[in-house]
Amino acid sequence: MKRQLRVPASIEDKQSFSIPRLAPERQFEIGELYLFHRKNSRCPSISSLWGIFNGYKEGRLSLESSSHNLRSFRHWHILPEEYRYCRRASRHELRDYISGLIYNECHTRLST
């Protein structure tokens, strides 16, 4: 069954859309935070993967950083294929993500 790409009327729209194997580049902006989900098209923040889009690598979305819980972060990786839905993060979600990322980086540097 083919996955159908549902593009929001405006990229600022909070509607989610599904991600095809190679998403058209015009839908994602480098440096923006997106929430990705495997099954729920609403991409609830509590169960989504949060990630900052960095571009495309090998025909797939590449993330600068990502987190499931805003406490531990993964850097410079390709979005796993099982993530089907996506939406752009709200300003409040962006604030929370950046706060968690900064805290994590400061804590990591102090503990080494």
N, C-alpha and C positions, 0 to 999 in steps of 0.2 A: 504494500500500500504506500503510495507516495505521500510524503509530508507536504502539507500545504502551508505556504508562507502567508501569514496574515499581518499586513503592515498597518500600524496605527496611522490615522489621518495626519497626525503631527507627531514628530519624534518626542515632543514634550508630553504627549499624551501618556497616561499611566497604564493604558491597555498593554497587555503583553502580546507577544507574537511568537510563532514557532520559528525555530532555527533550522533551515535546510543544511545539508552537508557543507555547502559553500554559500554563506550568506552574502548577498550583494553588499559591496563596500559602503554604499551610501547610507545604510541603515545604522551603522555603528560609528561613533566618533572616538578617535584616539584620546585617551585620558579620561573618558567618562566612566562612571560606575554603573554597572548593570547587575541585576539579580537574575540568576539562572535557576531553573527548576526542571526536574526530571518528569514530573507527572502533572503538576498543578499549573494551569495556564495563568493563574493570578500571581504566581511567584511570591507567596507570602514570605516576609523577611525572616521569620523564625526558622523556616526549613529550606531556604534557598542558599545557593552558593553565590556569594557577593564577589564581584571581580571587576578590576579596572581593565578595559579593553586596550590592547596595545597594537593590534594590527592582525594580519593574517600570516600564517605559516603553514606550508604544506596544504593549502586550501581549507584550513580550519582556523577558528578564532584563537588568538593568542592573548593571554592575560599577563599584565605586568605584575599583579598581585591578586590574591583571592583568599577568601576565608569563609568557613561555615559558621563560625561562632564569634567572630570579631576579637578573639584572643590569640589564636594561632593563625599564622599566615603562610601561604605558599607563594613563591616568587617565580616569575618568568616560566610559564608553562602553557601548554595547549589545553583548551577547554575539553574535558572528556566528552566522548561522543554521546553518552546517555542523556545529556542535558538537551531538552527539546524546547523549552519555553524560556522566554526572556522578556524583561522590561527594564526601562531606565530607572535608576534609583531616584527617590525624592531628595530634596535638599536636606531634610532631616536624616535620611539614611546615609547620605554622603558625609554629613557631619559625624555621625556615629562611626562610620567606617574609618575615616581619616583619624579620628581620636584613638580608635583601637589600634590602628597601624602605627601611629606615633608612639603610643604607650608600649606596644610590642617591641619596636625598634630600640627605644630607650632601655627597656628592661633587658633585652638581649645584649646590648652593648655593656651594661653594667655587670652582667653575670659572666662575661668572658674575661 
